[in-house]
Amino acid sequence: MSTLRIANGRLIDPVSGLDETGDLLITDGRIAKIGTDLSHEPYDALIQADGLVVAPGLVDIHVHFRDPGFTYKEDIRTGAAAAAAGGFTTVITMANTKPPVDSPELVQYVLEEGKKTSIRVLPTATITKGMLGKELTDMQALAQAGAVGFTDDGVPICDEALVIEAMKQATALHVPLSFHEEDPLFIQNPGVHHGKVSKQLGLEGAYAAAEYVLSARDAMLALTTGASVNIQHISSKEAVSIVAQAKALGADVHAEATPHHFSLTEDAVLEHGTLAKMNPPLRTEVDRQAIIAGLADNTIEYIATDHAPHSKEEKEREFTKAPSGIIGLETSLPLGITNLVRPGHLTLAQLLRKMSYNPLQLYHLDGGTLEPGTRADLVLFDPEEIQTFTSYASKASNSPFTGQPLYGKVHYTICEGKVVYQA
């Protein structure tokens, strides 16, 4: 049994409120002790953390690792490497692979491949068979196989009766449902907001109503059924307001925001082209500010990347033929520091809570704190160090943030007491 001492770091625990310079001891994959000076304690290895924040490892509840079926874009091994480079120790994979994760065998496949990586990789399964929106999967069998939740992310579920039944089953299983809220009735051209930019491109685009109509439906169905529901990659001011109202009514409704939706607007499409094409699309400055306000008042509890790798060739197609989505695991923390913490919208502790403890709570998972006895999943980073991304650990490089100076650099990622990334 070996002991790792992390010395003289700025210890931030977003749960207890701890924010002080000190030491941390890790033994047998667990946090053993924290204190202002543990140099007298025996240890086998040492990390000098002067100038670094020591915080719970980051958690991303929305990643696409493209495995099985699209491994030329990403696979579970390279996705996990990108996650570790970004400070993430736990990720929740989406189920829209090829074939979709709608069988116990595929849930087990993702789990087994995840065990071969250096971080914790946990799968969701689809709500509907084949993601066709017509028939529910065997949710009980999928949960028993290890699915931590259910989502048809990438495709909205338009059949209201099916959604109600899914909510009832998920409630009985005590697992969350995550919804991609884009009603196809309000989308002519996906990936760009219906507004000034889409008009310049000669496209009709995707109306904000596509998101808030389905968000309102599912928020109220969650209130009716008691289901735990997560509104994925929220993008519009109306949807933020709907989530706030649903919470006020007592619904178990939550929301996640991506770094690109709190950092960029539709104008990025004119500058970056397909590298700023995603579903739901980047919207207006009013929407961006509403997302930031929702993060600040805790209407939006989670920051999730929607890490969506694509090949260079795919993203170089003309706008209407290129796939939607960008990578995000390695730039997520720097974007949060640069665009939320430094302008004063969130404290560093609040940002870290939305990127560690809160998402773990949605899935009833342990961790997210520096309390002794908990999993030794940690990220060590310098919030003042500027870095410019020119390459990535991911197989893909489809990001509008390449070449942009950002504050915050990850120096170490530690998962269950083991250093899994070092800059």
N, C-alpha and C positions, 0 to 999 in steps of 0.2 A: 504494500500500500504506500504510494508515494504522495508527497504533499507539494503543491505549487503555491508559492507566495507571490502575490502581486503587491508591489511596494510603492507607496507614496503617490497613489492615483487619486483623482477626484471621484469619490464614490457617490454615485447618484442612484438612489432607489426611488422610483416613481410611486411606489406603494406606501412606504413608510414616511417618505418626505426627507430621508437622509440626503444630505449634500455637504460632504466634508472631505478633506484630504485624509487619507489613511491607507491601511493595508487590508488585504483580504487573503485568507488561506483556503485552499481547495484540497480536499482529501477524498479519494475514492469517488470522484465525479460529483461531489456535493460541496456546497459552500460550508466550510467548517467553522470559520470565525472571521469577524471583521473588527477592526480597532484602529486607533490612531497610530500605533506603532507595534507591530508584531515581530520585530526583529529577534526577540528572545525566544520565539517559538521555533521548533525544529522544522526544517523544510528541505526538500530535495532539489527543487528548481526555483528560479527567481526571474520575475519580469519586473524591470524598473519602469514604472508607469508615470514618471514625472511629466507633468504637462498634459496627461491623457485623462479623459473621462473613462471611468470604469462603470459600466451599466449592464442591466440584464440584456441578454442576447435578443436581437430583433426577431420579430415574427411576422411572416407575410401570409395572409389567409387567401391570397388570390394569385397563383402563378400557373403558367402554362409551360410544362416541360416537354410537351409534344411526343411523349413516349407512352404507348406504342403508336407507330404509324407515320410520324412526321419527324423522324430523328435526324434528318438532314438539317432541320431548323434548330433543334435542341434535343438533348436526351436527359435522363434523370441525373446522370453523372455530371454533365457539364452545367446543367441547371443548378445543381447543388453547389458546384464550384463557384458559380456566379453569386449564389446566395451567400456563401461563406465570405467571399470577397467584399460583399456589401454589409457584413456584420450580422447576417441572419443565421440563426441556429435552428429555427423551425419554419417549415413552409407547408402550406396546404395546396395540393395540386388540384387543378380543374380537370373535369372528366371528359372534355370534348376532344378526345384523341381519336385515332382510327385503328380499330373500332373504338367507340366510346366505352368508358368504364361503366358498364351496366350489368356486369356479372361478377360473382364472387371471385372467379378465377382472375379477372383483370384487376380487381382490388388487391388481391394477393400479389399479383405481379408487381404493381407499383410499390407495395410495401417491401417486397423482397429486394427490388432494385434500389429502393431508398436505403435499405440497411447496408448496402455496399458503399454508400457515400459517407461523408464525415459529419453530416447534420441529420436532424430529424425531418424526414419526409413523410407526410401523411396524406392519404388520398380522400377526395370526395368521390361520390358516385353520382350517376345521372338520376334525375327525378323520373324521367320517362325513358322507355325502351328505345334505344337507338337515337335518342334526343329528337324524336319525331313528334312529341307533344300529343300523342294519342293514347298511350297506355302506360300506367305506372310500372316502374321496376318493382322487384321484390325487395322492398326497402329493408325489411327485417333481416333477410339473408345477407344483404350487402353490409348492413351495420355489423352483423355478427362476424363477417369476413374482415372487418377493420375499417370500413368507410366511416369517417368522422362527421360527415354531413352530406347534403345532397344539393346538386345544382345542375341545371342545363345551361350553364354560362356559355354565352355566345349566341343563344337562341332564346327568345321569350316564349313563355307558355301561355297561349291565348285561350285555352279551354278552362274556363272558370271552375267548372265542376271538378276537373282534374286537379286543379290547384287546391281546392278545398279538401279533397281526399288526401292529397299529399301532405297538407298541413296537419290533418288529423293523425296520419300515420307517424309523421315526424315528431309530433307532440308526444305520442305514446312511446316512441323510441328515445325521447329526450335528446334530440339532435337538431341542429339548425338547418334551415333551408336558405339558400342564397339565390337571389333572382336577378337575372339580366333583364332590365326593364326598358324595352324598346318595342313599342307597338308598331308592327310593319305598316299599318294603315297610315302612319304619319311619316313614313320614310320613302323618299324617291331615290335618293343617292346616299348610301351610308358613308360614314366617315367624315362628313363635313356638316357643320351646323347650317340650318336654313337661316340665312341672313346675308349680310353685306358681302362676305367672302364667297359664299356659294354663288351669289349673283354675278360676281366678277368672273367666276369660273364657268358660268353658264350652266350651273347645276341647281336643282331644286333643294337638294340636301336633306337633312334629317331635322324635323321640327322638335323643339323641346317637349312638345305635347306627347311625343312618342314615349318619353321617359315618365313624365308626371302622371299621365293617365293610368298606366299600369302600376306605378308606385302607389297611387291612391287606392286602386283596387286591392292590391296585396296588403297594404297597411291595414285596411279595414277588414279584410279577411283574416289577418293575423289577430286583430282585436276580437273577432268573432270566435275563432278556433282556439286561441291561446298559444298559437305556434310561435316559435322563435324564428324571426325572419330578418335576413340581412339584405338591404338594398345595395347592390354592387355598384362600384365605380360611379357614384352619384355625380351629376354634371350640371344640373339646372337649379336655379333659385327656387322654383316651385316645388321640386322634389325635396329640397332641404326643408322647406316649410311644411310639407306633408309629413315628413318624418318627425319633425318637432311636434306637430299636432297629434300624431298617432301616439307618441310617447306620453303626451299630456293626458290623453284619454286612457292610458294604462296598457297600451299594446306593447308586446315584447318585440319591438321593431328597432332595428339598428341600421347603421349605414357606414359604408367605407368610402373614402376619397382617395384618389390616386395622386401622386406627385405631379403628374402632367396636368391634371385638372385644376390643381391649386396654383400651378406655376405659369400656365400658358392660356392664351385665348385663341379664337378662330383665326386671328391674324397670323399665327404661326404657320398655318397652311400655306400662306403666300410666300413665306420665307423658306420653309423646309419641305414643302410639297408632301409626298407620301409619307415622309418621316413624321409628319404631324397628323396623319390619318388614323383615326381610331374610333371604336364604337364603345360607348356613345362618344360623339365628337366633342372637341374643344368648343366651348361656347363663348359668350360675351364676357367683358370685364365685370358686368353686373353679376353674372353667374359665378365667376371666379371669386369675387368678393363675398358672395353669399356662402360659398363653400368654406372660405376662410373663417367667416363668422360662425358657421356651423361647427367647425372644428374648435373654435375658441369657446363656444358655449356648451360643447359636448353633445350637441345634436348628432354630430358625426363622431363616432367613437374610435374608428379604426383608420389607419393609413395603410393601404394595400397597393401593390404596384401594378397588378394586372400584367405582369411580365409576359410579353407576347412576342417571342422571337420569330423572325421571318428571314429568308435568305435575301442577300443583296439583289439577286436577279428578280425576285418577286417584287421587292420594293421599288425597283427601277422601272416597272411597268407604268403606263399612263394612269392617271389618278383613279379613274373609275374601274380599272382592272386590277389595281394593286390591292393586296390584303390590308386589313386594318390591324393596328396594334404596334406597340413599341416595347423594347426591353426596358427594365426598370430597377432590377435588384441592386445593381452596383451604384446607381445614382440616387437612390431613394433617400438615404439619410442626409447626404449633402444638400439635396433639394429642400428637405425639411428644415435644415439649419439655415440655409440661405434665404428661403422665401417665407418661412414661418417664424423662426426663432429670432433671427437678426432684425427683422422689421418690428418685432415686439408683439406679434399675434399670439404666440405661445411661448411659455418658458421651455427650457430644455427638458426639464422633468415632465412637463405635459406632453411634449413631442414623444419622448421615450415611452410614456405610458400608452400612447396610441399606437406605438410600434412594438410593444412587447406584452405588457400585462393585459391590456384590454382585449386584444385578439385571442389570447389564450383563454380568457374567460368565456368567450363565445363558444369555444369548442370544449370547455370543461377540462382544460389541460393545466398541468402544474407548471410553475416557473413564473418568470416575469418580475422577480424581486431579488434582492440581495440578502434576504433573511437566511441565517444559518439553517442548514438542513435541506434547503431547496436545491434543485438541479444547478450545477455550475455551468450555466449557459451565459456567456458574457461577451460583450463587445467593448473594445478599448479603442478610443478614437480621439483625435485632436479637433475640437470644434473651430479652432482658429486657423487651421492650416488650409490653404487654398490648393485645390488640385484641378487639373484639366484632363478630362477623359479623352484619350486618343485610341485606346484599345480596351477590350473587355475579356473577362474570363468566360463569358457566354460564347456559344458558337456564333451568335448573331451580333450585329452592330447597329440595328435599326433604332436609332435614338436621335431626337432633335437636340439633345444636350451635349453631343460630342463636340469637343473644342470649346465649351463654355466654362469659364472659371467658376468653381463652386467651393463654398466653405465646408470643411468637414472631411477628414480623411481617416478611414479605418486602418488601424495599425495591427490589431490582433482580433481574431474571432476564436472563442473558446466554447466548445460544445462538450458537455458532460466532463469537464475538467481537462480536455485535450485541446491543445492549440491546433485548430484546423485551418487557420489562415494567418499569415504574417506578411505584412507589407515589406 
